[in-house]
Amino acid sequence: MQAAVKANENISEKTAIEALFSYLDKGIDDVEAGRLHTVDEAFQIIRDRMENEL
């Protein structure tokens, strides 16, 4: 998490943690809905979301 904060000095650690938990919640929703991804796909989705939201 510290790497995310250091990568973008404009966000706080709390904001980075909240974003991470938001991504995890979305992932849980996907699993519950039967939308499964490989590990590589999941990490790419997270990277894309981080780039778009931060």
Helices and strands as residue ranges (DSSP letters): H 2-7, H 13-32, H 39-53
